Structure formats: structure tokens, C-alpha cells
């Protein structure tokens, strides 16, 4: 295991130790940000703790986080989503995760997604494969949309091509936030579509899906984390998905 990934896993341990005790806490504080999305005291506490540890143990490495922002300058930066799925977290729904990724020279080199309320963790590093709970994972080999399972988020309801894609599939099942893309990585579903994503949502997921043998791009087919959306597939169906979504 690379030193970068080992440190990312340690950061995930630190995050879980803060977030899990605050889940379903009677005194959880929930506020609304200017973009009308919720933020809890746990979101802020997790990001601050990770930033402090990175500063102490990886001096000189930058940080971009959902709650405190951060510049894009410098060749190395950590990309943090302290709680992906804050709406779930704030309502006591256990599907949420801390997402941690490291980017070097514009390329994400490792990532961790830790979902302690459901007892799951996924991780990957370039050239080291993708893993979940200590077991290697890989995408499915289903090459027909008619046999595939598609997941899309709430934003997909406003996209006729996304709905048509779902209707053409064998099964359509919306999953929340990070989880859909990780289900692609472990071969449980074939396609996940999200029209509204940020770099901190995408970074860890990209490397995990790709190391599992899949593809992760924006909705235009570019392998980037700052394209505003995300499509992950098992690779075999990616071009068909892009073509169908381009009909809008």
C-alpha cells in the first residue's frame, strides 16, 4: 500500500471517530448554507480535524474542502467532502460517507470513501486496484443496456434523456450520493448518472471506479472531476450512455 493511501485511510479513521458519534445525536446542529444545502456541526468538525492533521503531518500540501474551500494552486492537494450525504445524515438515514482524495499534478492518485453508519469502506490507489472492506472489487461485465441497472439522482428527474436511459435498462434504482458510483465499482450496478457534482464529490469516486475497471467522466465524456456532473459505468456501456445523454 502506498504511503499516500495509508495516510488517507488514517484520515478516514479520524473522520469516522468524529462523525459517527454525532449521527442521530439529539443536539446535532443543522444550518442552511447560501446555496440552500444543509451543513451540520459534524461536517465542519470533520473537515477542520482533517485539515489540522494534514497541516501537521503533510506540511506544504494543499487542501480543498466542501466547507472551507481552498485554492487550486500547487502540485499536491487533498480534496475533502467531510460528509457526503448531509441530508441523509441530518435526518438519521445511514447512507452517508466521508470522501478523501489526493491529487498530484492534476491527477487523483488515491481515494477513500468511508461510510461508518453502514459499516462500509472503499479505497483505491493508482496501480493498486480498488478495494472494499479488505476485498478486491471490480465492475460487472454486462454489456447490454437491456440487462443493466441504472441509478440516477434527483436531478435526473429534470433530464428526459436520463429518464429514457433508465426506462431502457433492465432495472432503474436511485441510490444516494456517493453510493451509486461505488455500487458501479463493486459490480452491483452498471451505470450511475449525476448532473450536479463538485470536485469534492467526484475525486475519491473517480479513482475507485477507474481502479475497479470502470470509467468515470463528466456528462460530456471528459475524465475530470470539475465538470459539474458525473457518469460512472462498467466501461462497456459508457459510450452508449454518453450518446443517449447527448440527445438533450
VMD Tcl script that draws the C-alpha trace (Angstrom):
set ca {
  {0.00 0.00 0.00}
  {1.32 3.43 -0.93}
  {2.13 5.90 1.83}
  {-0.45 8.30 0.38}
  {-3.23 5.74 0.60}
  {-2.18 4.62 4.07}
  {-2.42 8.22 5.27}
  {-5.80 8.68 3.55}
  {-7.10 5.65 5.44}
  {-5.82 7.12 8.70}
  {-7.67 10.34 7.89}
  {-10.81 8.28 7.33}
  {-10.40 6.72 10.77}
  {-10.17 10.20 12.27}
  {-13.27 11.31 10.38}
  {-15.32 8.30 11.48}
  {-14.37 8.90 15.11}
  {-15.96 12.36 14.87}
  {-18.93 11.81 12.56}
  {-20.37 8.55 13.87}
  {-20.99 9.77 17.46}
  {-22.78 12.83 16.02}
  {-25.06 10.72 13.81}
  {-28.59 10.83 15.26}
  {-27.31 12.93 18.16}
  {-30.12 14.77 19.91}
  {-28.13 18.00 19.92}
  {-26.96 17.86 16.29}
  {-26.88 21.39 14.87}
  {-28.11 21.81 11.28}
  {-27.84 25.06 9.35}
  {-28.66 26.10 5.79}
  {-25.83 27.40 3.59}
  {-26.30 30.18 1.00}
  {-26.80 27.55 -1.73}
  {-29.72 26.17 0.34}
  {-27.93 22.91 1.16}
  {-27.64 21.79 4.79}
  {-24.49 21.70 6.86}
  {-24.11 20.20 10.34}
  {-21.66 20.73 13.14}
  {-20.28 17.29 12.22}
  {-19.46 18.41 8.64}
  {-17.46 21.32 9.96}
  {-15.76 19.36 12.74}
  {-14.64 16.57 10.42}
  {-13.18 18.91 7.82}
  {-11.39 21.02 10.44}
  {-9.87 17.92 12.07}
  {-8.64 16.55 8.74}
  {-7.18 19.90 7.74}
  {-5.34 20.15 11.05}
  {-3.89 16.67 10.69}
  {-2.81 17.26 7.08}
  {-1.13 20.52 8.09}
  {0.71 18.75 10.91}
  {1.76 15.59 9.06}
  {1.87 16.71 5.42}
  {3.08 20.32 5.59}
  {3.06 22.10 2.26}
  {0.25 20.02 0.77}
  {-2.87 21.95 -0.12}
  {-6.47 21.23 0.83}
  {-9.75 21.77 -1.00}
  {-12.81 21.04 1.11}
  {-16.54 21.48 0.76}
  {-16.97 23.56 3.90}
  {-13.83 25.71 3.99}
  {-12.94 25.85 0.31}
  {-9.32 26.20 -0.70}
  {-7.25 27.29 -3.66}
  {-6.40 25.19 -6.69}
  {-2.75 26.21 -6.75}
  {0.16 23.88 -6.02}
  {1.01 20.44 -7.39}
  {-0.41 18.45 -4.45}
  {-3.75 18.86 -2.72}
  {-6.12 16.84 -0.59}
  {-9.77 17.01 -1.65}
  {-12.28 16.51 1.17}
  {-16.00 16.04 1.49}
  {-16.43 15.68 5.25}
  {-19.95 14.23 4.95}
  {-21.27 13.37 1.51}
  {-24.99 12.91 2.02}
  {-25.57 15.58 4.65}
  {-29.32 15.50 4.04}
  {-29.28 11.80 4.94}
  {-27.01 12.42 7.92}
  {-29.21 15.20 9.27}
  {-32.35 13.06 9.03}
  {-30.89 9.90 10.57}
  {-30.57 7.98 7.28}
  {-27.35 5.93 7.48}
  {-26.22 6.32 3.85}
  {-23.51 8.98 4.07}
  {-19.73 8.97 3.83}
  {-16.55 10.93 4.24}
  {-14.74 11.25 0.90}
  {-10.97 11.78 0.91}
  {-8.74 12.03 -2.17}
  {-5.22 13.12 -3.01}
  {-4.44 14.88 -6.27}
  {-0.92 15.20 -7.65}
  {-0.21 17.38 -10.68}
  {-3.89 17.48 -11.58}
  {-4.49 13.73 -11.33}
  {-6.25 11.99 -8.45}
  {-3.86 9.29 -7.23}
  {-5.78 7.76 -4.35}
  {-9.15 7.95 -2.68}
  {-11.16 6.66 0.27}
  {-14.90 6.61 0.88}
  {-15.83 5.70 4.45}
  {-19.45 5.08 5.43}
  {-19.31 4.09 9.11}
  {-23.06 4.07 9.75}
  {-23.46 1.16 7.33}
  {-20.09 -0.36 8.22}
  {-18.56 0.03 4.76}
  {-15.35 1.49 3.39}
  {-13.94 1.62 -0.16}
  {-10.47 2.71 -1.28}
  {-8.11 2.73 -4.26}
  {-4.74 3.99 -5.44}
  {-3.37 4.14 -8.96}
  {-1.92 0.78 -9.89}
  {-3.08 -0.85 -6.65}
  {-6.64 -1.78 -7.60}
  {-9.89 -0.96 -5.82}
  {-10.94 -2.46 -2.52}
  {-13.88 -2.63 -0.16}
  {-13.56 -3.83 3.41}
  {-10.34 -5.65 2.57}
  {-11.61 -7.42 -0.56}
  {-10.69 -6.54 -4.15}
  {-13.64 -5.24 -6.17}
  {-14.33 -4.91 -9.87}
  {-17.04 -3.73 -12.23}
  {-19.55 -6.05 -13.87}
  {-19.18 -7.48 -17.37}
  {-22.73 -6.74 -18.52}
  {-22.50 -5.21 -21.98}
  {-26.17 -4.69 -22.81}
  {-28.26 -1.81 -21.54}
  {-31.26 -4.11 -21.63}
  {-29.58 -6.20 -18.92}
  {-28.10 -3.31 -16.94}
  {-29.09 -1.49 -13.76}
  {-29.05 2.31 -13.83}
  {-29.01 4.69 -10.88}
  {-29.69 8.41 -11.15}
  {-30.16 11.17 -8.62}
  {-33.00 13.62 -8.11}
  {-31.51 15.97 -10.72}
  {-32.10 13.26 -13.31}
  {-35.83 13.79 -12.98}
  {-35.36 17.03 -14.91}
  {-33.43 15.33 -17.71}
  {-35.61 13.49 -20.28}
  {-32.59 11.61 -21.73}
  {-31.71 10.33 -18.26}
  {-35.24 9.08 -17.74}
  {-35.21 7.44 -21.17}
  {-31.91 5.76 -20.29}
  {-33.44 4.42 -17.11}
  {-36.51 3.12 -18.94}
  {-34.31 1.32 -21.48}
  {-32.41 -0.52 -18.76}
  {-33.34 -3.80 -17.13}
  {-33.66 -2.07 -13.77}
  {-33.58 1.53 -12.53}
  {-32.93 2.20 -8.88}
  {-31.94 5.59 -7.47}
  {-29.19 5.40 -4.87}
  {-27.98 8.28 -2.77}
  {-24.93 10.43 -3.39}
  {-21.60 8.53 -3.35}
  {-23.17 5.10 -3.05}
  {-24.36 4.73 -6.65}
  {-20.84 5.16 -8.05}
  {-19.37 2.73 -5.56}
  {-22.03 0.18 -6.48}
  {-20.74 0.50 -10.04}
  {-17.20 -0.08 -8.79}
  {-18.15 -3.27 -6.97}
  {-20.22 -4.64 -9.87}
  {-23.67 -4.39 -8.28}
  {-24.95 -1.93 -10.89}
  {-23.64 -0.84 -14.28}
  {-24.42 2.88 -14.60}
  {-24.65 5.88 -12.26}
  {-25.60 9.34 -13.54}
  {-25.40 12.60 -11.60}
  {-25.92 16.03 -13.16}
  {-24.71 18.20 -10.26}
  {-21.39 17.32 -8.68}
  {-18.39 19.19 -7.28}
  {-14.70 18.19 -7.22}
  {-15.01 17.04 -3.58}
  {-17.95 14.82 -4.58}
  {-16.07 13.29 -7.50}
  {-12.39 12.95 -6.64}
  {-12.38 9.84 -4.45}
  {-15.07 8.16 -6.55}
  {-13.17 8.66 -9.79}
  {-10.07 6.74 -8.75}
  {-12.08 3.97 -7.09}
  {-14.28 3.40 -10.16}
  {-11.33 3.53 -12.55}
  {-9.17 1.17 -10.49}
  {-12.14 -1.21 -10.37}
  {-12.02 -1.34 -14.18}
  {-14.77 1.16 -14.95}
  {-14.97 4.65 -16.42}
  {-15.74 7.88 -14.62}
  {-16.29 11.05 -16.63}
  {-18.37 14.20 -16.71}
  {-21.54 14.21 -18.81}
  {-19.52 15.25 -21.88}
  {-17.24 12.24 -21.57}
  {-14.17 14.01 -20.16}
  {-12.29 12.22 -17.41}
  {-12.29 15.16 -15.00}
  {-13.59 15.90 -11.51}
  {-14.60 19.52 -12.09}
  {-17.03 19.07 -14.99}
  {-20.18 19.71 -12.96}
  {-21.59 16.20 -13.28}
  {-20.52 12.57 -13.20}
  {-21.17 9.37 -15.09}
  {-19.68 6.11 -13.90}
  {-20.12 2.85 -15.76}
  {-18.53 -0.56 -16.08}
  {-16.81 0.81 -19.19}
  {-18.65 -1.46 -21.61}
  {-21.71 0.80 -21.63}
  {-20.07 4.19 -21.29}
  {-20.21 5.34 -24.91}
  {-23.85 4.33 -25.23}
  {-24.72 6.25 -22.08}
  {-22.90 9.36 -23.33}
  {-24.67 9.14 -26.68}
  {-28.08 8.84 -25.10}
  {-27.49 11.74 -22.71}
  {-26.20 13.93 -25.56}
  {-29.65 13.87 -27.15}
  {-30.86 16.60 -24.76}
}
mol new
graphics top color blue
foreach p $ca { graphics top sphere $p radius 0.5 }
foreach p [lrange $ca 0 end-1] q [lrange $ca 1 end] { graphics top cylinder $p $q radius 0.2 }
display resetview
